[in-house]
Every structure is written in C-alpha cells, then in structure tokens.
Amino acid sequence: MIERIDTGIRSSKIVKHNGVAYLTGQVGEGDTIQDQTAECLRRVDALLTQAGSSREHMLRATIWLADMSDFDGLNEVWNAWVPEGHAPARACGEAKLARPELKVEIIVDAAYS
C-alpha cells in the first residue's frame, strides 16, 4: 500500500511505502548557507516526525547546492545535526535551484515503523 501525506497538485510532502518514507525536497530561508541548511533540517525533522520516523532512521540524503563553494558551510551544520553512528548514504551536487536566493535543497528517505 502507498500512503501519501499532504498531497497537492504537484507533489506530496511524504510518500510512505514498504517501510520507507520519501520526503519532498526541503529548502530554507536565510542569508547564509548555515542559516538555510539549519532551516532545511528543521523542516526535515518535522516531516520525519510526521512520517513516524527520525534522524536515526534516515537511509539516504540527496543534497543540492546552488554553489559548491558552500560545501564546507553546509557540512558544518549537517555534521552537528546527524546523530553519531546514524549517517545516511549521501550525495551532494551542484544544481540551479527553483529561486535565485536558495542555496541548498535537501531530500531525505527514511525507514519508519
């Protein structure tokens, strides 16, 4: 069975199937990469909770940066957020994001029970 949560015309905030919750990409507000990353991760936390999951159950994270020069600033916030011993498989690349002021978008898949 597939469960869709907060479904709109274009996407669902969460899609659950076979024990995996797929979260829609999250962005954040702020002037710096650290501010935007922290806001993204607050939003990911909220969706993980809504999906019945948590940081400790993340399986994969895909991260898009508007500029790879922000990689160190992203990792500064990311490394403090990920629980020790529970790092997901992760990819990070550069992409043109939906709005010019956006610096980062984070997509997470996580197990739930």
C-alpha positions as CSV (number, residue, x, y, z in Angstrom):
1,M,0.0,0.0,0.0
2,I,1.2,3.5,-0.8
3,E,0.3,6.3,1.7
4,R,0.5,9.9,0.5
5,I,0.6,12.7,3.1
6,D,-0.2,16.4,2.4
7,T,-0.7,15.8,-1.3
8,G,-1.1,18.7,-3.6
9,I,-1.4,19.1,-7.4
10,R,2.4,18.7,-8.0
11,S,3.7,16.6,-5.1
12,S,3.2,15.0,-1.7
13,K,5.2,16.1,1.3
14,I,5.6,12.5,2.3
15,V,5.1,9.2,0.4
16,K,5.3,6.0,2.5
17,H,5.7,2.6,1.0
18,N,7.1,-0.7,2.3
19,G,8.6,0.8,5.4
20,V,10.3,3.7,3.7
21,A,9.2,7.4,3.9
22,Y,10.2,9.5,1.0
23,L,10.3,13.2,1.9
24,T,9.9,16.0,-0.6
25,G,12.8,18.3,-1.0
26,Q,13.2,21.0,1.7
27,V,14.7,24.5,1.4
28,G,15.2,27.1,4.0
29,E,15.2,30.9,4.4
30,G,18.2,32.9,5.5
31,D,21.2,34.9,4.1
32,T,23.9,32.3,4.7
33,I,24.3,28.6,3.8
34,Q,24.4,27.8,7.5
35,D,21.1,29.6,8.1
36,Q,19.4,27.9,5.1
37,T,20.8,24.5,6.0
38,A,19.6,24.8,9.6
39,E,16.1,25.7,8.4
40,C,16.1,22.9,5.9
41,L,17.0,20.4,8.6
42,R,14.3,21.8,11.0
43,R,11.8,21.1,8.2
44,V,13.2,17.6,7.6
45,D,12.9,16.9,11.3
46,A,9.2,17.9,11.2
47,L,8.5,15.7,8.2
48,L,10.4,12.8,9.7
49,T,8.2,13.1,12.9
50,Q,5.1,13.3,10.8
51,A,6.1,10.2,8.9
52,G,6.7,8.2,12.2
53,S,10.5,8.3,11.7
54,S,13.5,10.1,13.0
55,R,17.1,11.2,12.1
56,E,18.3,7.8,13.4
57,H,16.3,6.1,10.7
58,M,17.5,8.0,7.7
59,L,18.5,5.8,4.8
60,R,19.6,8.3,2.1
61,A,20.1,12.1,1.7
62,T,20.4,13.9,-1.6
63,I,21.7,17.5,-1.2
64,W,21.7,20.1,-4.0
65,L,23.8,23.2,-3.6
66,A,23.4,26.2,-5.9
67,D,27.2,26.7,-5.5
68,M,29.7,24.0,-4.4
69,S,31.7,26.7,-2.7
70,D,29.1,26.4,0.1
71,F,30.0,22.8,0.7
72,D,32.0,23.4,3.9
73,G,29.3,25.7,5.4
74,L,26.7,23.0,4.6
75,N,28.8,20.3,6.3
76,E,29.3,22.5,9.4
77,V,25.6,22.4,10.1
78,W,24.9,18.9,8.7
79,N,27.6,17.2,10.8
80,A,26.3,18.7,14.0
81,W,22.7,17.6,13.1
82,V,23.3,13.9,12.1
83,P,23.3,11.6,15.1
84,E,26.6,9.9,15.6
85,G,26.6,6.4,14.1
86,H,23.5,7.1,12.1
87,A,24.8,8.9,9.0
88,P,22.7,8.1,5.9
89,A,24.1,7.3,2.5
90,R,24.6,10.8,1.0
91,A,25.1,12.5,-2.3
92,C,25.8,16.2,-2.8
93,G,25.9,18.0,-6.1
94,E,25.5,21.4,-7.7
95,A,22.3,22.4,-9.3
96,K,20.3,25.5,-10.3
97,L,17.6,25.7,-7.6
98,A,14.0,26.9,-8.0
99,R,14.7,30.5,-6.8
100,P,17.9,32.5,-7.1
101,E,18.1,33.2,-3.3
102,L,18.1,29.5,-2.5
103,K,21.4,28.0,-1.6
104,V,20.5,24.4,-0.7
105,E,17.8,21.8,-1.1
106,I,17.8,18.5,1.0
107,I,15.9,15.3,0.1
108,V,15.7,12.5,2.7
109,D,14.4,8.9,2.6
110,A,14.0,7.2,5.9
111,A,12.7,3.9,7.4
112,Y,9.6,4.1,9.6
113,S,7.8,1.6,11.8
